[in-house]
Amino acid sequence: MVGESIIRNEEITDSSLLSENEINRIIEMAWEDRTPFDAIEFQFGLNEAGVKALMKEQLKFSSYKMWRTRVVNCNTKHVKKRVDGIDRFKSNLQRSITLNKISKR
């Protein structure tokens, strides 16, 4: 199903099960400061460790190191570290992103 993001209930452990569009969207979400790992897991079934493995596989090593440094220093990537009052993981601009079934509900 090309061009269609699939909501999965099971946890993904192999990135070969993801389409190229899904991998690109996961990388984009991983780079966004306000998108927590829980949002990626909810939408794609890929937990934090899976996202880290995917990023290491898909990015150049220097880009991966830069991303990891950014994630470690970013309090909004982990729901438990977020400031009280932020209870959503979807920005208002996300509605315009194509191939995103969650934002179109």
N, C-alpha and C positions, 0 to 999 in steps of 0.2 A: 504494500500500500504506500506507494511513493507520494510524498507531499502530505502525509497525514500522521500527526503525532498520536501515539497510542498511550492511553492511561493504563498503567500496569499495577497490579496489586502485589505481584511477586517481586522479590529483590533481584536486580540484574547483577551478575557477577562477571559476565563476559561482554566486552564492548562490541564484539562482532554481532551480537543480537540487535544492536542499534543501527538505524539507518544513518546515512551521512548527514541528513538534515537534523536528526535528533542529536547526533554528536556535536554538530556545530552549535545548536541551541544550548546544549549543556555547557559547552565551553564559554559561550556568551554569558550564560547565567552565573557560571563560576567566577568570571571576571567582575561581574556587577557586585558592588559593595553591599547593596541593600537586599540582595537575594540570598536568603539563608540556605544552607545545605538541606534543610527540611523541605523546602519548596522543590528542590531538584528531586529529592527522594519521592515526594508526593506525586510529582508529575511523571517522572521517568523510572522510578523504582531503583534508583542508584544512590546508595548511601554515601556518607562522607568519604569513607575509605575507597569506595568505587570511583568517586569523582576524582580523588587524588591520583588513583591509578590511571584513569582515563587521561587526565591532564598530563601526567608524566609520559604516557604513551604518545600523545598527540602533539605536544609542544616540544620545541627545542629545549635542551636542558637549562640554558640560561633563562629562558622565558618561564619555565617551570619553577626555577628557584625564585624568580622575581614574584611570581604568583603566590608561592607558598609564604614568602615574607609578608606579602600584602595581606593574605588571609589570616596569618597569625596575629597581625597587628590590627585587624578589623573586628570590632565588637559586634557588628551587625550580621556577620556570616553565621553566627551561632545564636539560636533563639534564646538560649539560657543567658547569654551575655547582653542581650538587647535591653534597652531602656524600657521600663514599664510604660505601657500605653501604645506600643507598636505591636499590634496583634494581627497584622496581615503581612503577606509576603508578596503582594502584587502591586505594582505601581499603576497609577492611572494611565500612564503612557503605554502600558503593556497591551492594551486593547488593540492598538494598531499593529502589533507584531503578528505577522502571518504564521500559520502552522501552529498556533498555540490554542489548543482546545480549552484549557483551563480559563483563559481570559475571556472566552466567548460565552461563558455560562450566564 
